[in-house]
Amino acid sequence: MVHATIDIETISTRPNAVVLTIGGVKFDPMSNDDPHSKFYYRIDVNEQTAMGRDVEEDTLKWWSTQPEEIMMDALGDDDRHSVADTMKALNKWLVGVDKIWCQGPVFDICILENLATDIGSHYNWKFWQIRDSRTLFGLLPKDPRKEMNFAAHNALEDAIVQSVCVQKAYRDLGVS
């Protein structure tokens, strides 16, 4: 069974948020194997604002409080891809994935579904494939992310950490 974790970074918390980056990895939740098949795209911000997607001033202010390297990766202009190319690549990357983990699917997945709908694209998942790592981590005595040192708010790094923590949660909870 192939699982994937998807994480996004945005400049709004609304369902029609401008998406800055999408990160993802595939993994086996029943193993200690490292996550693999990394996916990372930086999406064209101007294209999304021209579509009328949302930007929140408070979220922009929050980004200004992040470490410069993280902020520049999320907000810098280099290596941006069109929304259509990004969604096409994401859909292709998700072929063969059985379950998709997010840190709260009402954020990541809802925003990605809204983005796909805005451009008339499909998305390569069904509602029943989506899993919530925040809920899973809440079942543990301590959130496993708190024990890790990582560059939070980099979509790829967050996806890797969430996948490793799902594996840990499965072990700790005796999931087989």
C-alpha positions in Angstrom: 0.0 0.0 0.0 1.4 3.4 -1.0 0.7 6.4 1.1 1.6 10.0 0.4 1.7 13.2 2.4 0.9 16.5 0.8 1.6 19.9 2.4 1.0 23.3 0.9 2.1 26.8 1.8 -0.3 29.7 1.1 -0.8 33.4 1.6 -4.3 33.0 2.9 -6.2 30.6 5.1 -9.4 30.7 2.9 -10.4 27.9 0.5 -9.4 30.1 -2.5 -6.0 30.9 -1.1 -3.1 31.7 -3.4 -0.9 28.6 -3.1 2.8 29.3 -2.9 4.3 25.8 -2.8 3.2 22.1 -2.8 5.4 19.5 -1.3 4.8 15.8 -1.1 6.4 12.4 -0.5 5.4 8.8 -0.8 5.9 6.3 2.0 5.0 3.0 3.6 3.3 3.7 7.0 4.1 0.2 8.2 7.9 0.5 7.8 10.8 2.6 8.9 11.9 3.2 5.4 12.6 6.8 4.4 9.9 8.7 2.5 10.6 8.7 -1.2 9.4 10.1 -4.6 9.6 13.7 -3.5 7.3 16.2 -5.2 7.9 20.0 -4.9 6.5 22.8 -7.0 6.5 26.5 -6.6 3.4 27.9 -8.2 3.0 31.2 -10.2 1.5 33.7 -7.7 0.7 36.4 -10.3 -1.4 33.9 -12.3 -3.4 33.1 -9.2 -4.0 36.7 -8.1 -5.1 37.4 -11.7 -7.7 34.6 -11.2 -9.0 36.4 -8.1 -7.5 33.9 -5.6 -7.2 35.3 -2.0 -4.3 37.0 -0.3 -4.7 37.9 3.3 -2.6 40.8 4.8 -2.3 39.0 8.1 -0.8 35.9 6.4 1.7 38.1 4.6 2.7 39.7 7.9 3.0 36.2 9.4 5.4 35.2 6.5 7.6 38.2 7.3 8.2 36.7 10.8 9.6 33.4 9.4 13.3 32.7 8.9 14.6 34.4 5.7 15.5 31.2 3.9 12.0 29.8 4.5 10.3 33.1 3.6 12.3 33.5 0.3 11.6 29.9 -0.7 7.9 30.4 -0.3 7.6 33.9 -1.7 10.6 34.3 -4.1 9.9 34.7 -7.8 12.3 32.0 -9.1 11.3 28.7 -10.6 7.5 29.2 -10.6 5.2 26.9 -12.6 1.8 27.6 -14.0 -1.2 26.3 -12.0 -2.1 23.9 -14.9 1.4 22.4 -15.1 1.5 22.0 -11.4 -1.9 20.3 -11.1 -1.0 18.0 -14.1 2.3 17.1 -12.4 0.5 16.5 -9.0 -2.1 14.3 -10.6 0.5 12.3 -12.4 2.6 11.9 -9.2 -0.5 10.6 -7.3 -1.1 7.7 -9.6 -1.0 4.5 -7.6 -1.3 6.3 -4.2 -3.8 4.6 -1.9 -4.1 7.1 1.0 -3.1 10.8 1.2 -2.2 12.4 4.5 -2.4 16.1 5.3 -2.0 18.1 8.4 -5.7 18.9 8.5 -7.3 18.1 5.2 -9.8 20.9 5.5 -6.9 23.1 4.7 -4.5 21.5 2.2 -6.9 19.3 0.2 -9.8 21.8 0.2 -7.5 24.5 -1.2 -6.1 22.2 -3.8 -9.5 21.1 -4.9 -10.6 24.7 -5.1 -7.5 25.6 -7.2 -8.2 22.6 -9.5 -11.8 23.7 -9.9 -10.8 27.3 -10.7 -8.8 26.1 -13.7 -11.3 23.4 -14.8 -8.9 20.6 -13.9 -9.7 17.3 -12.1 -7.8 16.1 -9.0 -6.5 12.6 -8.7 -8.0 11.6 -5.3 -11.3 10.7 -3.8 -12.6 12.0 -0.5 -12.3 8.6 1.2 -8.5 8.5 0.5 -7.8 11.5 2.6 -6.3 11.1 6.1 -5.6 13.7 8.8 -2.2 13.5 10.5 -3.2 16.1 13.1 -5.9 13.8 14.4 -3.6 10.8 14.4 -0.8 12.7 16.3 -3.5 13.8 18.8 -4.0 10.2 19.8 -0.4 10.0 21.0 0.8 11.2 24.4 3.1 13.7 22.7 3.0 15.1 19.2 6.0 13.4 17.5 6.8 16.6 15.5 7.8 18.3 18.7 10.7 15.9 19.0 12.1 16.7 15.6 14.3 19.6 14.4 13.2 20.6 10.9 12.6 23.7 8.7 8.9 24.2 9.4 6.8 25.9 6.7 8.8 24.5 3.8 6.1 22.3 2.1 8.5 19.5 1.2 10.2 19.4 4.6 6.8 19.4 6.3 5.6 16.5 4.2 8.7 14.5 5.0 8.3 15.1 8.7 4.6 14.3 8.7 5.3 11.0 6.9 8.0 10.0 9.4 5.6 10.9 12.2 2.8 8.9 10.7 5.1 5.9 10.7 6.0 6.5 14.3 2.3 6.9 15.3 1.5 3.6 13.5 4.3 1.9 15.5 3.4 3.5 18.8 -0.3 2.7 18.4 0.4 -0.9 17.3 -1.2 -0.5 13.9 -0.6 -3.5 11.7 
